Amino acid sequence: MTLKKKFLLRVDQEIYDALERWANDEFRSVNAHIEYILRNALKEAGRLPKIESKIDTRDEK
């Protein structure tokens, strides 16, 4: 199992509400959806670490 780093994220309420709606549409928690969005952005930017292949990607659609 991959260790997960915990950190506090402060966002504007309007952004959080939009993320929550989006996450619900995708049947994910807000936390899981933020991680999904970040992972995809890192992939697109070519900045995803090589160890990413070991991370469970069952959440991806």
C-alpha positions in Angstrom: 0.0 0.0 0.0 1.2 3.5 -0.9 1.7 5.9 2.0 -0.4 9.0 1.7 0.9 12.4 2.8 -1.6 14.5 4.8 -1.8 18.2 4.4 -4.3 21.0 5.0 -5.8 22.6 1.9 -7.7 25.8 2.1 -9.9 26.7 -0.8 -12.7 29.2 -1.5 -16.1 27.9 -0.6 -17.3 28.3 -4.2 -14.4 26.2 -5.5 -15.1 23.5 -2.9 -18.8 23.4 -3.8 -17.9 22.9 -7.5 -15.4 20.2 -6.6 -17.9 18.5 -4.4 -20.5 18.4 -7.2 -17.9 17.2 -9.7 -16.7 14.5 -7.3 -20.3 13.3 -6.7 -20.9 13.1 -10.4 -17.9 10.8 -10.7 -18.8 8.8 -7.6 -15.7 9.9 -5.7 -15.0 11.7 -2.4 -13.8 15.3 -2.8 -10.4 14.1 -1.5 -10.1 11.3 -4.0 -11.3 13.6 -6.8 -8.6 16.2 -6.0 -6.0 13.5 -6.1 -7.4 12.3 -9.4 -7.2 15.8 -10.9 -3.7 16.4 -9.6 -2.5 13.0 -11.0 -3.9 13.8 -14.4 -2.4 17.2 -14.4 1.0 15.8 -13.5 0.7 13.2 -16.2 -0.1 15.8 -18.8 2.8 18.0 -17.7 5.2 15.1 -17.8 6.0 15.5 -14.1 4.6 12.2 -12.8 7.3 10.3 -10.9 8.3 6.9 -12.3 6.9 5.2 -9.2 3.4 6.2 -10.4 3.0 2.8 -12.1 2.9 1.2 -8.7 0.1 3.4 -7.4 -3.4 1.9 -7.5 -5.3 3.5 -10.4 -8.7 1.8 -9.9 -10.4 5.2 -9.5 -9.5 6.3 -13.0 -12.2 6.1 -15.6 
